[in-house]
Amino acid sequence: MEQNTRMCTGCGRQIPVEYNVCPHCGRPQNAPQYGPAPGPQPYGQPYAPPQESLGALKYILYLVSFFSIIIGFIMFLVWNNDPNPEKRHVGKNCLLLALAGIVLSVLCSVVFFFAGLAFM
């Protein structure tokens, strides 16, 4: 390194001592340094608010959906279009459990009906 040159604080190239601005990268040489210049910010990524967890509430909703079929359908309709993926998943599970409750009710009704006929 020559006596009349110094290293640029921005790009690290050799520049003359009397230069206050690097001719290569344009960084001021006598200004306080705060770290590297920020790069371009990504565009097109929507803001996603923090997702709250449903915790034990989802299991309670599963039980209620199975035993009270209308609640399962309501939970599906309310949470099917929610931006939170966990709520959408719980809504679909509530619908499936409500349908399972309907199927089980019909099967039990058929079995009890034919069992009643057998004892007549």
C-alpha positions in Angstrom: 0.0 0.0 0.0 1.4 3.4 -1.0 1.8 6.3 1.4 -0.6 8.6 -0.4 -3.5 6.0 -0.7 -5.8 4.5 1.8 -8.4 1.8 1.7 -12.0 2.8 1.1 -14.3 2.1 4.0 -17.1 1.0 1.7 -15.6 -1.2 -1.0 -12.0 -1.8 0.3 -10.3 -0.5 -2.9 -7.2 1.8 -2.8 -8.1 5.5 -3.2 -5.9 8.6 -2.8 -5.8 10.1 0.7 -7.1 13.4 -0.4 -10.4 11.9 -1.7 -13.3 12.4 0.7 -15.6 10.2 -1.4 -14.7 6.9 -3.0 -14.8 7.2 -6.8 -15.7 3.4 -7.1 -18.6 3.1 -4.6 -19.4 6.7 -3.7 -19.1 6.2 0.1 -17.9 9.2 2.1 -14.6 8.5 3.7 -14.7 10.9 6.7 -18.3 10.1 7.7 -19.0 7.9 10.7 -19.6 4.3 9.7 -22.9 2.7 10.7 -22.5 -0.7 9.0 -23.2 -1.7 5.5 -25.8 0.1 3.4 -29.2 -1.7 3.5 -30.0 -3.7 0.4 -33.2 -3.5 -1.5 -36.3 -4.5 0.4 -38.4 -7.4 -1.0 -41.6 -6.5 -2.6 -44.9 -8.4 -3.1 -44.9 -10.1 0.3 -48.1 -9.3 2.2 -48.1 -8.5 5.8 -49.0 -11.5 7.9 -50.2 -10.7 11.4 -49.1 -13.0 14.1 -51.2 -16.2 14.4 -52.8 -17.0 17.7 -53.0 -20.6 18.6 -56.3 -22.2 19.5 -54.8 -24.6 22.0 -57.3 -26.7 23.9 -60.2 -24.8 22.4 -60.0 -26.8 19.3 -60.5 -30.1 21.1 -63.5 -28.7 22.9 -64.9 -27.6 19.6 -64.3 -31.1 18.2 -66.3 -32.7 20.9 -69.1 -30.2 20.7 -69.2 -30.6 16.9 -69.5 -34.3 17.2 -72.4 -34.2 19.7 -74.1 -31.0 18.5 -74.1 -31.2 14.7 -75.3 -27.7 14.1 -72.3 -26.3 16.0 -69.9 -28.2 13.6 -71.6 -26.7 10.6 -71.5 -23.2 12.1 -67.8 -23.5 13.0 -67.0 -24.6 9.4 -68.9 -21.7 7.9 -67.3 -19.2 10.3 -63.7 -20.4 10.0 -63.5 -21.8 6.5 -62.4 -18.4 5.0 -60.2 -17.2 7.9 -56.6 -16.2 7.0 -55.3 -18.2 9.9 -54.5 -21.7 8.6 -55.1 -23.4 12.0 -58.6 -22.0 12.2 -59.4 -23.2 8.6 -58.1 -26.6 9.6 -60.2 -26.7 12.8 -63.3 -25.5 10.8 -62.9 -28.4 8.4 -62.4 -30.9 11.2 -65.6 -29.6 12.9 -67.5 -30.2 9.7 -66.1 -33.7 9.4 -67.0 -34.5 13.0 -70.5 -33.1 12.5 -70.9 -35.4 9.4 -69.5 -38.3 11.5 -72.1 -37.5 14.2 -74.8 -37.7 11.5 -73.6 -41.0 10.2 -73.3 -42.5 13.6 -76.8 -41.2 14.6 -78.3 -42.8 11.5 -76.5 -46.1 12.0 -77.6 -46.2 15.7 -81.2 -45.4 14.7 -81.2 -48.2 12.1 -79.7 -50.7 14.5 -82.2 -49.8 17.3 -85.1 -49.8 14.8 -84.3 -53.3 13.6 -83.4 -54.5 17.1 -86.9 -53.3 18.2 -88.5 -55.1 15.3 -86.7 -58.3 16.3 -88.2 -58.2 19.8 -91.7 -57.6 18.7 
